[in-house]
């Protein structure tokens, strides 16, 4: 499992694991928490956390759940990506990165 770490002024913690179920890849978050609970958040699958390179949107992060799953879009070769970036989902704050996690 990868460990979630906060970025900048934000704290974040938890774990991320990858699972393939019926030919579909899912990232499973466990014990997730962040100091950015007031912000709507989204997760993106990236190469080394670099949003300027190709990244895959995984969707919104549930604000009130410590454990949740995010499906990786079908056909994505997850071996090309190694970092999940958690950022503000509001387009005006899309540069606000709250945390990252290494994809196992």
N, C-alpha and C positions, 0 to 999 in steps of 0.2 A: 504494500500500500504506500502511496505517496502522502506526504504530509503537507497540509495547507499552512501557509505562512502569510502574515499580513505584510502590506506594503505601505510606504509613506507613513502617514499619521494614523493608519488603521491597523487594528489588531484583527487577526483571523486565525482560526485553528480548526483542526479536524483531519480527516483522512479521506483519500480517494483511492478506489480500487477499480480495475477494469475487469469486465466479465463478458464472455461471448455466450449468448443464449440463443439457440435456434438461428445461428448465422447472423445474429444482430449484436453489435457491441454496445454495452452500456457502461457508463461511469457511475459508480455508486459512492456517494458521499456519506460519511459517518461522523457523528459528533461535531458537525459543522457549527461554528459560531463566528460572529464578527461584530466589531464595534460599529459597523456601517448598517445596522439593522433598519435604520430610518430610510435608507436609499433603496430603490428598486434595483436589483442586481441581476446580471446575466453572466453566463460562463461561455468561454471561447476556447477551443482547442487550438494550440499554437505550436510553432517550432521555436523552441528556446524562449518562449514568452514574448516573441517579437510580433506585435500586431501589424507592423508594416509589411510583413511577409504574409503568405497565404495563411488564413485562419478559418476555422469552422465554427459558426455559431451553434451552441448547444441549447440555447433557450434560457428562460428566466429561472432564477433560483428562488425556491419557495422561502418567503420571509420568516415563516414561523415553524420551520421544520429543521431538526438537527440531522435527520437521515432522509435522503432522497436519491433518486436515480435520474440521470439525464441520458437519453438515447443519442448515440452517435449516428449521424445520417447514414443511411444505407449506402454501401459502396465506398465508404471512406476507409482508406488504408491507415489504420491508427498507428502503425509502426513508423509513419513519417512524422508524427506529432509527439511531443514529449512533455508539454506543459499546458495546464489549464490556467487561464487567466480569468479572474473574477473582477468585473468592473461594474460601474454604474450603468444602468440600462437607459437612463435618460439621455437622449441625444445631446443635450446641452452640457452634460457631464461625462460624456463617453471617454474622455481622457483620464477619468478618475479610476485608477486601478486600486482595488481593495486588497487583493491577495493573489497568490499563485500556488499551484501544487504540481509536483512532478507526477506524470502519468507512469504508473508501473509497467 
